[in-house]
Amino acid sequence: MGSFSIWHWAIVLLIVVMVFGTKKLRNMGGDLGGAVKGFKDGMKEGGASAADEKTAVVTNAQAADKPADKTTIDVEAKKL
């Protein structure tokens, strides 16, 4: 009683195609695929920027080890 047979799914698919039409369903599928691809690209870029931040922290730590030249003014900012 809780599971649907293949015939139930075939009837549901037929009704959906009749209501929306094949062209609209194809466009919705393309839009969904583009959204998923954009999400994956965004996740890859987010991971790359986190790695860049770690590199920047290491670079700043290495720069602190080097003596500052006389034209550089080293100042600490205080938070209020």
C-alpha positions in Angstrom: 0.0 0.0 0.0 2.9 2.4 0.7 4.9 1.7 -2.4 4.1 2.8 -5.9 4.3 0.5 -8.9 5.9 1.4 -12.3 2.4 2.2 -13.6 1.8 4.8 -11.0 5.0 6.6 -11.9 4.2 6.3 -15.6 0.8 8.0 -15.1 2.4 10.7 -13.0 5.0 11.3 -15.6 2.4 11.5 -18.4 0.3 14.0 -16.4 3.4 16.2 -15.8 4.3 16.2 -19.5 0.8 17.1 -20.4 0.6 19.9 -17.9 4.0 21.5 -18.5 5.0 20.4 -22.0 8.3 18.9 -23.2 9.9 22.3 -24.1 9.3 23.8 -20.7 10.5 20.6 -18.9 13.7 20.7 -21.1 14.3 24.4 -20.2 13.8 23.6 -16.5 16.2 20.7 -16.7 18.8 23.0 -18.3 18.3 25.7 -15.7 18.7 23.1 -12.9 21.8 21.7 -14.5 23.3 25.2 -14.8 22.5 26.0 -11.2 24.2 22.8 -10.0 27.3 23.5 -12.1 27.5 27.1 -10.8 27.2 25.8 -7.2 30.0 23.3 -7.8 32.2 26.0 -9.3 31.5 28.3 -6.4 32.5 25.5 -3.9 35.8 25.0 -5.8 36.5 28.8 -5.7 35.6 28.9 -2.0 38.1 26.2 -1.2 40.8 27.9 -3.3 40.4 31.2 -1.5 40.7 29.5 1.9 44.0 28.0 0.7 45.1 31.5 -0.5 44.3 32.9 3.0 46.4 30.3 4.6 49.3 31.1 2.2 48.9 34.8 3.0 49.1 34.1 6.8 52.3 32.1 6.3 53.7 34.8 4.0 53.0 37.5 6.7 54.6 35.3 9.4 57.7 34.9 7.2 57.8 38.6 6.6 57.8 39.3 10.4 61.0 37.3 10.7 62.8 39.6 8.3 64.2 42.9 9.6 62.2 45.9 8.4 64.1 48.4 6.3 64.3 52.0 7.5 61.6 53.3 5.1 58.9 51.0 6.6 56.9 52.2 9.6 55.6 49.4 11.7 52.4 50.4 13.6 49.9 48.4 15.5 46.2 49.3 15.2 44.2 49.3 18.4 40.5 48.2 18.5 38.2 50.4 20.5 
